[in-house]
Amino acid sequence: MSFDIQIVGGGLAGSEAAWQLAEAGYHVRLSEMRGGGDSTPAHETDRLAEMVCSNSFRSDDAEHNAVGLLHQEMRALDSLIMRAADKHRVPAGSALAVDREAFAAEVTRAIELHPKISIVRERVDVLPDDPAIIATGPLTGSALAEAISEQTGEGALAFFDAIAPIVHRDSIDMDVAWMAARWDKGGKDYINCPLDKLQYEDFVAALVAGEKMPFHEWEKDTPYFEGCMPIEVMAERGPETLRYGPMKGVGLDDPRTGRWPYAVVQLRQDNALGTLWNMVGFQTKLKHGEQVRIFRTIAGLEKAEFARLGGIHRNSFINSPRLLDKELRLRPKPNVRFAGQITGCEGYVESAAVGLLAARFAAAELGGEPIAAPPPETAVGALLAHITGGADAETFQPMNVNFGLMPPPPDRTRKADRKKAYTDRARAALAGWLSTIRHPGPDPGPAFSFTRAEEKAGAGSSPA
């Protein structure tokens, strides 16, 4: 098969990269091992862009939140991932959460129907010699991981990432739980299960004493990512840790008491039908039987039925500040770019954003018209700058996008206005950058859109 560039990995970053390059007019070979006889410990399907942890893209507030700003920038950059997310969003207050199955089906269909993308179900065990983007994510196959280590001379860094349980909505006791969003922001988008002081203390004790899944010898020294800490590990840090973390009751008035509960467990809608609900912040490495026993001690979940129980997997990433240049090229082998979580960015939209940038840089290089990196004042530019040199290579750890990655606003900015100052400045910087670039590459013809993809699939057809 003839192609201009190969993308290895069909997650959110790889799918976004494939879309961007195809829209620029280049023929893409998208290599995905799922569906070709291989899988990972966390994936359940062979669909592209499968979300294996939460179904949330986090805050969609583009005025006061860095990830919401990143959403807005990705939309301005014609992101496939954001189009699919917006199309299949489910209620989540001020956050952007999606029906994960419909979302993955949408991305898969768009990629399958694009005339310039060929999906090949194959495992890639070596770094390609042709132009390529490696977007294999946190579960990169062992052979490819070894090939990367051999090429770079760097030992792979890794941490554990844990998966939260999902509960069937009709098994939740709504005589005890109630619907609300914290501080009444958004709609009544969360199911809230209250705990009094004694219930909370018993729950924490059960978490600490609960039987956990054993580690392999090679996993024992792998650190956790602070943004996705297992619930029982947080409990071990101190009896009050959860009350000031995922189980904080502030801003939630219990309609039965008119007061904030001592602690609360929140569940967020996980599919468009509203039949599945995700336990927010409850990623865990407890054994499955222990999860059922302990989580059913939560008020309102005494008869909970679980569509999926929590799990844990190893999450690998490279030392990007040391190994990648400013355009995400691997320094020892510059025909290869890296994108997504394997670069050390953390989060769904962050992964897709780095995939988008890798594709834009690759398209510019293939077309012989290099483009400037987005300004560090933007969310996407700040994320890129962090992983390609802004972070300390000696202490590099995965990072979500946040205002701390951007240059600070003027000192005279009032504290109450600083977040808005970041986002206002970012929008101006992005607009300026967009005015200087175009989608490089051969004439791709009329823009390939969701509308055209749906027409090609046939009117009234359901997602594949």
QUIFENRA-V876378 format. One record per residue. PSI is psi in whole degrees, 0 to 359 (* if undefined). Layout:
psi
PSI
PSI
//
This chain:
psi
134
135
158
329
146
137
128
112
124
34
202
318
314
321
317
316
317
316
312
316
321
320
334
355
8
147
128
132
112
110
121
123
332
133
352
18
352
160
196
168
344
333
149
342
179
14
149
153
35
132
117
349
256
167
15
136
10
202
140
15
102
355
329
5
136
321
326
322
318
321
311
318
320
321
318
335
16
49
127
317
317
324
314
321
315
324
329
33
152
159
132
38
229
5
164
106
155
158
106
325
315
323
309
321
322
312
316
314
316
319
316
325
352
127
345
8
130
121
125
120
94
152
133
123
354
159
126
156
343
169
133
157
123
115
50
357
193
352
39
134
151
322
316
321
319
322
322
316
319
322
324
339
10
135
138
135
156
155
169
141
135
154
137
151
158
134
142
128
320
358
2
133
100
0
342
313
165
163
130
158
149
133
19
27
134
212
194
74
352
144
128
125
111
149
134
181
314
317
319
314
320
322
315
318
321
321
314
321
345
150
128
161
135
155
149
160
321
354
346
329
11
125
160
154
127
331
357
49
132
145
323
333
320
318
324
343
347
150
337
357
314
328
338
12
235
346
20
138
358
144
9
103
116
118
343
339
339
10
165
139
159
320
164
146
125
143
138
140
135
347
163
328
342
20
342
135
133
132
106
124
12
33
143
157
16
149
153
316
321
323
312
313
313
317
338
358
353
134
127
344
18
330
26
137
132
124
332
136
164
161
185
143
159
139
114
146
159
165
78
318
332
328
339
144
186
347
23
17
143
120
316
345
77
354
348
128
159
151
156
199
336
343
349
9
156
131
151
306
327
317
314
322
318
326
318
315
318
319
318
318
318
317
319
319
316
326
357
21
81
149
154
152
151
148
147
347
344
161
316
323
322
320
315
313
323
312
346
22
341
330
155
119
332
332
20
129
155
148
134
159
141
163
337
345
349
154
138
151
172
146
334
351
128
146
320
339
1
318
317
326
319
311
322
315
321
318
320
318
319
317
319
319
316
330
345
353
160
168
104
161
179
161
115
356
191
143
132
116
171
322
314
323
319
322
319
323
337
135
135
3
150
158
143
*
//
